Amino acid sequence: MFILEAHKLKKSYLEKGQSIAAVQAVSLTIAAGEVLAFLGANGAGKTTTIKMIAGLIRPDDGWVRIAERDPHQDPRARRSLGAVLEGSRNVYWQMTVEENLEYFGVLRGLDTRTARRRGRELLERFSLMHKRRTAVQALSRGMQQKLAIAVALMHAPQVLLLDEPTLGLDVEATEDVKRLVREIAAEGCGILLTTHQLEVAEELSDRVAIINRGKIVAEEATEDLIRQFSGSAYLIETEGAIDLNRIRKLRRLGVKLVGDRTVYTVDPAKLYEVLEILCPLPLMHVEKDQANLTDVFLKLVQENRHA
């Protein structure tokens, strides 16, 4: 069962008297506990799609369901949604950590007592209890981001929109936020993740949807999508120089040598023959020609740019 469904969403805007199609028949789904990375360059239609999903703007055509409810018709659908926006728009900087949690909890329909209890639970979980009486503006960037996620979880939403959750964070804070995202998904919350940090999207997502010029150009399991764009070649690098006798044997085998330490074979069937020729020379590493999500994204966007 999907907790978020967007079906053939369309949205156009008037610009200088002309109709510009921002989103063209975009469909997305997210199941409970799933992380969908929704990726696109600036101007691709990503933000417009998210605003339609969140009930902020109406689609010209198509529909959205959050927990089987229409966010454009039923306020309960919007209460099933939490959001963390990139930047400083998620919390009030002059209020304390605890005040923010309580305020937004009540705003989301919790009574004061429940909001206070829920806030304390999240303070403990996010390791912010020692900062509960600190004004947000005095927190580190990482703590501010953790607080923003905690605020979005106050009313226990079924779907969480995460926009650039690790942007501008140091290494330790980034790892903290990634761990929290994994935990939240493991508890059954569906997550729509948008980010330009594609290594983060690759690490956290179960599936990827790529939008370009208002259309979805790819939507698949992350591992499957990357596998499609990965090659079958292998690169083998030795610790020291390869002697002339072995070089002759490798050339007869038809593999490519780069310098006197690196062997490149396009045919994976020849890998073990290469290793047998090199034995017992110490190896630095053996690496398969493996794509990453950045490679996939750039290739798909470039292909569709000229389509």
C-alpha positions as CSV (number, residue, x, y, z in Angstrom):
1,M,0.0,0.0,0.0
2,F,1.3,3.4,-0.9
3,I,1.1,6.3,1.6
4,L,1.8,8.8,-1.1
5,E,0.5,8.8,-4.6
6,A,0.8,11.5,-7.2
7,H,-0.9,10.7,-10.5
8,K,-0.2,12.4,-13.8
9,L,0.3,15.9,-12.3
10,K,0.3,18.8,-14.7
11,K,1.0,22.5,-14.1
12,S,1.5,25.4,-16.5
13,Y,2.3,29.0,-15.9
14,L,1.9,32.1,-18.0
15,E,5.1,33.9,-18.8
16,K,5.1,36.9,-21.2
17,G,1.7,35.8,-22.5
18,Q,2.8,32.3,-23.2
19,S,1.9,29.1,-21.4
20,I,4.9,27.3,-20.0
21,A,4.5,23.7,-19.0
22,A,6.3,23.3,-15.7
23,V,5.2,19.8,-14.9
24,Q,3.9,17.3,-17.5
25,A,2.1,14.1,-16.4
26,V,4.3,13.4,-13.4
27,S,3.5,10.3,-11.3
28,L,5.2,9.3,-8.1
29,T,4.5,6.7,-5.3
30,I,6.0,6.1,-1.9
31,A,5.4,3.1,0.3
32,A,5.6,3.1,4.1
33,G,9.3,3.0,5.2
34,E,10.6,3.9,1.7
35,V,13.0,6.7,0.8
36,L,12.4,8.1,-2.7
37,A,15.1,10.5,-3.9
38,F,13.4,13.0,-6.2
39,L,16.1,14.6,-8.3
40,G,16.3,17.3,-10.9
41,A,18.3,20.3,-11.9
42,N,17.0,23.8,-11.0
43,G,14.0,24.6,-13.2
44,A,13.2,21.0,-13.9
45,G,9.8,21.1,-12.2
46,K,10.8,19.5,-8.9
47,T,9.6,22.3,-6.6
48,T,6.3,22.8,-8.5
49,T,5.7,19.0,-8.1
50,I,6.4,19.1,-4.4
51,K,4.1,22.1,-3.9
52,M,1.3,20.2,-5.5
53,I,2.0,17.2,-3.4
54,A,2.0,19.3,-0.2
55,G,-1.3,20.9,-1.2
56,L,0.2,24.4,-1.6
57,I,-0.8,24.8,-5.3
58,R,-3.5,23.0,-7.3
59,P,-2.5,20.9,-10.3
60,D,-4.1,21.8,-13.6
61,D,-4.7,18.1,-14.0
62,G,-4.0,14.9,-12.1
63,W,-4.4,14.1,-8.4
64,V,-2.5,13.5,-5.1
65,R,-3.3,11.2,-2.2
66,I,-1.6,11.2,1.1
67,A,-2.7,8.3,3.3
68,E,-5.6,7.9,0.8
69,R,-6.7,11.5,1.3
70,D,-6.6,14.5,-1.1
71,P,-4.5,17.3,0.4
72,H,-6.3,19.8,-1.7
73,Q,-9.7,18.8,-0.3
74,D,-9.1,17.2,3.1
75,P,-7.1,18.9,5.8
76,R,-6.4,15.5,7.4
77,A,-4.2,14.7,4.5
78,R,-1.9,17.6,5.2
79,R,-1.7,16.6,8.9
80,S,-0.2,13.3,7.6
81,L,2.6,15.3,6.1
82,G,5.8,16.7,7.7
83,A,8.3,18.9,5.9
84,V,11.9,20.1,6.4
85,L,12.7,22.9,3.9
86,E,16.2,23.9,3.0
87,G,17.3,27.1,4.8
88,S,16.0,28.7,8.0
89,R,12.3,28.5,7.4
90,N,11.5,25.5,9.6
91,V,11.9,27.0,13.1
92,Y,11.9,30.4,14.9
93,W,15.4,31.4,15.7
94,Q,14.7,33.6,18.8
95,M,12.7,30.9,20.5
96,T,14.3,28.1,22.4
97,V,14.6,24.5,21.2
98,E,11.8,23.4,23.6
99,E,9.6,26.3,22.7
100,N,9.8,25.5,19.0
101,L,8.8,21.9,19.5
102,E,5.9,22.8,21.8
103,Y,4.7,25.6,19.5
104,F,4.7,23.6,16.3
105,G,3.2,20.6,18.1
106,V,0.2,22.6,19.1
107,L,0.1,24.2,15.7
108,R,-0.2,20.6,14.3
109,G,-3.2,19.8,16.5
110,L,-1.6,18.4,19.7
111,D,-2.8,19.6,23.0
112,T,-0.1,21.4,25.2
113,R,0.5,18.5,27.5
114,T,1.0,16.0,24.6
115,A,3.2,18.5,22.7
116,R,5.4,18.9,25.8
117,R,5.7,15.2,26.3
118,R,6.3,14.5,22.6
119,G,8.9,17.3,22.5
120,R,10.8,15.8,25.4
121,E,10.8,12.4,23.6
122,L,12.3,14.0,20.5
123,L,14.8,16.0,22.5
124,E,16.1,12.8,24.0
125,R,16.2,10.9,20.7
126,F,18.0,13.7,18.9
127,S,20.5,14.4,21.7
128,L,19.2,17.9,22.2
129,M,18.0,17.7,25.7
130,H,21.0,19.7,27.0
131,K,20.1,22.5,24.6
132,R,16.4,22.6,25.3
133,R,16.5,26.1,26.8
134,T,19.0,27.5,24.2
135,A,17.8,29.9,21.5
136,V,17.9,28.3,18.0
137,Q,20.2,31.1,16.7
138,A,22.9,30.0,19.2
139,L,22.9,26.4,18.0
140,S,25.3,24.9,15.5
141,R,24.1,24.3,11.9
142,G,23.9,20.6,12.6
143,M,21.8,21.0,15.7
144,Q,19.5,23.4,13.9
145,Q,18.9,20.8,11.2
146,K,18.2,18.1,13.8
147,L,15.7,20.4,15.5
148,A,14.0,21.1,12.1
149,I,13.6,17.3,11.6
150,A,12.3,16.9,15.2
151,V,9.8,19.7,14.6
152,A,8.5,18.0,11.4
153,L,8.0,14.8,13.4
154,M,6.1,16.3,16.3
155,H,2.7,15.1,15.0
156,A,4.1,11.7,13.8
157,P,3.5,12.2,10.1
158,Q,3.2,9.3,7.7
159,V,5.1,11.1,5.0
160,L,8.1,13.4,5.4
161,L,9.4,15.8,2.8
162,L,13.1,16.4,3.2
163,D,14.7,19.2,1.2
164,E,18.5,19.3,1.3
165,P,18.8,17.8,4.8
166,T,22.6,17.7,4.9
167,L,23.4,20.9,3.0
168,G,26.1,23.0,4.7
169,L,26.7,20.4,7.5
170,D,30.1,19.2,8.6
171,V,31.0,15.5,8.3
172,E,29.8,14.6,11.8
173,A,26.5,16.4,11.6
174,T,25.9,14.9,8.1
175,E,26.4,11.4,9.5
176,D,24.0,12.2,12.4
177,V,21.3,13.4,10.0
178,K,21.7,10.4,7.7
179,R,21.4,8.1,10.6
180,L,18.2,9.8,11.7
181,V,16.7,9.6,8.2
182,R,17.4,5.8,8.1
183,E,15.8,5.4,11.6
184,I,12.7,7.4,10.6
185,A,12.2,5.3,7.5
186,A,12.8,2.1,9.4
187,E,9.9,3.1,11.7
188,G,7.5,3.2,8.7
189,C,7.6,6.8,7.6
190,G,7.7,7.4,3.9
191,I,10.3,9.9,2.9
192,L,10.5,12.1,-0.2
193,L,14.1,13.3,-0.3
194,T,15.3,16.2,-2.6
195,T,18.9,17.1,-2.8
196,H,21.7,18.2,-5.1
197,Q,24.1,16.1,-3.0
198,L,23.8,13.0,-5.1
199,E,26.1,10.9,-3.0
200,V,23.7,11.4,-0.1
201,A,20.7,10.5,-2.3
202,E,22.5,7.3,-3.4
203,E,23.3,6.3,0.1
204,L,19.9,6.9,1.6
205,S,17.4,6.2,-1.1
206,D,15.5,2.9,-2.0
207,R,14.3,4.3,-5.3
208,V,15.2,7.3,-7.5
209,A,12.9,9.5,-9.6
210,I,14.6,11.9,-12.0
211,I,12.7,14.8,-13.4
212,N,13.9,16.8,-16.4
213,R,12.0,19.6,-18.3
214,G,8.8,18.7,-16.4
215,K,8.9,15.0,-17.1
216,I,10.0,11.9,-15.2
217,V,12.9,10.5,-17.2
218,A,13.8,7.6,-14.8
219,E,12.1,6.0,-11.8
220,E,13.7,2.8,-10.5
221,A,15.3,1.1,-7.5
222,T,18.5,3.0,-6.9
223,E,20.7,-0.1,-7.2
224,D,19.0,-1.3,-10.4
225,L,19.4,2.2,-12.0
226,I,23.1,2.4,-11.2
227,R,23.7,-1.1,-12.4
228,Q,22.2,-0.3,-15.8
229,F,24.8,2.4,-16.3
230,S,27.8,0.5,-14.9
231,G,30.3,-1.1,-17.2
232,S,31.8,-4.6,-17.2
233,A,35.5,-3.5,-17.4
234,Y,38.1,-4.0,-14.7
235,L,41.1,-1.9,-13.7
236,I,44.0,-3.7,-11.9
237,E,46.8,-1.8,-10.4
238,T,50.0,-3.4,-9.1
239,E,52.1,-2.1,-6.2
240,G,55.3,-2.0,-8.3
241,A,56.2,-2.0,-12.0
242,I,55.2,-4.9,-14.2
243,D,58.2,-6.7,-15.7
244,L,58.6,-6.9,-19.5
245,N,57.9,-10.6,-19.7
246,R,54.5,-10.1,-18.1
247,I,53.8,-7.0,-20.2
248,R,54.3,-9.2,-23.4
249,K,51.9,-11.8,-22.1
250,L,49.3,-9.2,-21.2
251,R,49.6,-7.6,-24.7
252,R,49.1,-11.0,-26.3
253,L,46.0,-11.4,-24.2
254,G,44.6,-8.2,-25.8
255,V,44.2,-6.1,-22.6
256,K,45.3,-2.4,-22.3
257,L,48.2,-1.3,-20.2
258,V,48.4,2.2,-18.8
259,G,52.0,3.0,-17.8
260,D,53.8,0.0,-16.2
261,R,51.5,-0.6,-13.2
262,T,47.9,-0.5,-14.5
263,V,46.0,-3.1,-16.6
264,Y,42.6,-2.3,-18.0
265,T,40.4,-5.1,-19.4
266,V,37.1,-4.5,-21.1
267,D,36.3,-8.2,-21.3
268,P,35.5,-9.5,-17.7
269,A,36.1,-13.0,-18.9
270,K,39.8,-12.2,-19.1
271,L,40.1,-10.9,-15.5
272,Y,41.3,-14.2,-14.0
273,E,43.8,-14.7,-16.9
274,V,45.2,-11.3,-16.2
275,L,45.4,-12.1,-12.4
276,E,47.2,-15.3,-13.2
277,I,49.8,-13.5,-15.3
278,L,50.4,-10.9,-12.6
279,C,50.6,-13.5,-9.8
280,P,52.5,-13.2,-7.4
281,L,53.0,-9.4,-7.8
282,P,51.5,-7.4,-5.0
283,L,48.3,-5.7,-6.1
284,M,47.2,-2.2,-4.9
285,H,43.5,-2.8,-5.9
286,V,41.1,-4.4,-8.4
287,E,38.3,-2.1,-9.3
288,K,35.2,-2.7,-11.5
289,D,33.9,0.1,-13.7
290,Q,31.1,1.1,-11.4
291,A,28.8,4.1,-12.1
292,N,27.4,6.2,-9.3
293,L,24.2,8.2,-9.1
294,T,26.0,11.4,-10.2
295,D,27.1,9.6,-13.5
296,V,23.5,8.3,-14.0
297,F,21.9,11.7,-13.4
298,L,24.2,13.6,-15.7
299,K,23.8,11.1,-18.5
300,L,20.0,11.1,-18.3
301,V,19.7,14.8,-18.1
302,Q,22.1,15.3,-21.0
303,E,20.4,12.7,-23.1
304,N,17.0,14.3,-22.6
305,R,18.3,17.8,-23.1
306,H,18.9,16.9,-26.8
307,A,15.9,14.7,-27.2
